[in-house]
Amino acid sequence: MLRTITLGSCVSVQGIFERQLENGKILVRVGKLVFEGFPINKEAA
């Protein structure tokens, strides 16, 4: 499943969901790289 995370105030990354961490962050994989950040909530249009 694709998920989007934020790595700061202006940087976001979209990748394959790896796992949820205890601190509320999630890991996503982009190729061989794994990024850790806070998930972006889905908003109703």
ZILIN-V354158 format. One record per residue. N is the residue number from 1. D_FIRST is the distance of its C-alpha to the first C-alpha in Angstrom with 1 decimal. Layout:
BEGIN
N&D_FIRST, N&D_FIRST
END
This chain:
BEGIN
1&0.0, 2&3.8, 3&6.4, 4&10.2, 5&12.9, 6&16.7, 7&19.0, 8&22.1, 9&23.7, 10&22.9, 11&20.2, 12&16.4, 13&13.7, 14&10.3, 15&8.2, 16&5.6, 17&5.8, 18&9.0, 19&11.0, 20&12.9, 21&16.5, 22&19.7, 23&20.6, 24&17.8, 25&16.0, 26&12.6, 27&11.9, 28&9.7, 29&10.6, 30&12.1, 31&14.1, 32&16.3, 33&16.2, 34&14.6, 35&14.9, 36&15.7, 37&16.0, 38&15.9, 39&13.0, 40&14.0, 41&14.6, 42&14.0, 43&17.5, 44&19.2, 45&20.9
END
